[in-house]
Amino acid sequence: MPPATRPRLGFLGVGWIGRNRLEAIARAGVADIVAVADAAPEAAIDAAAAVGADVADADGVLTDGGLDGVVIATPSALHAEQATTALRAGRAVFCQKPLGRTAAECAEVVDAARTADLLLGVDLSYRHLAAVAAIRDLLAADAIGDIYAADLVFHNAYGPDKPWFLDPARSGGGCVIDLGIHLVDLAMWLLAGTSGDWPKVEAVTSRLFADGRPLGPTPDVVEDYATARLDLATGAAVNLSCSWFLHAGREAVIGATLHGTRGSVELRNVSGSFYDFVAVHNTGTQQRTLVEPPDDWGGRAAVSWARRLANGDRFDPAATELVDVAHVLDAIYGR
């Protein structure tokens, strides 16, 4: 069914991720991309030409003209301020993660979206895997019983290639805020199930490292390895670990396993891939594959937001989940 309207979108930041989301929305045909801005003029010119948009400056995309929404893919330190500016100017927002470097920054953006009654989305893209959808369906059917533990990992053999990632003030942290945010969000979202009632986190313990050295409470470097445990009010334990530059013997190790009283369900990447995932239902020594590649999921979160905007969706109270995730990250960082 075609969307009710075609919203006019601006893009702020068209590096690799921003350009990928721009192309995904353009292919889906759910919106008109009319303005593009980037700190690198050549990137803005090339992306704008690809979709027939105008080249603009950042202020223009955020506050000027007749735009209905803005897609933000800039450095993390800019996200909260830019998203709040756009929302207060009457634009819906889709932002790269993290929405803010702290829970306080995230809460400010969510409050702005609520006040303006505008749709707010964040690119927590792993929610949109076909494998994750299959896992959620299995949990909704109560196929593995009561969940008492979850183990999630995201280890990257590489790491960021831009200096701002390594500056705690500009990035808000290292591998936890870059990769661990997906693990926290995915664990809580899956455990909430179709009811949408996120489990309460009663305690968080963590250890953070840089170059193999444990970090103290106020480090001047970002972590490249972290492990954390979340104790939930349900009695369940969630264990997380994530890293950059890990000697993993493959490009990436990404996975999530939920353990229940009658079985378990597992998400894992295939052969070290960042893109290919399988979902498996485990009972005793038996395995049943739920979903396997291929799955073209990269831009699915952005397209979903654009489609909702086209259909007239306004502020969604589920946006408060973004603040809940940020509170857990703050606890992992001890702040």
Beta strands, then each sheet from edge to edge (+ up, - down):
strand 1: 8-12
strand 2: 32-37
strand 3: 54-55
strand 4: 69-72
strand 5: 92-95
strand 6: 120-122
strand 7: 147-156
strand 8: 201-210
strand 9: 213-214
strand 10: 225-232
strand 11: 237-243
strand 12: 252-260
strand 13: 263-269
strand 14: 277-283
strand 15: 286-291
sheet 1: 3+ 2+ 1+ 4+ 5+ 6+
sheet 2: 9+ 8- 10+ 11- 7- 12+ 13- 14+ 15-
end
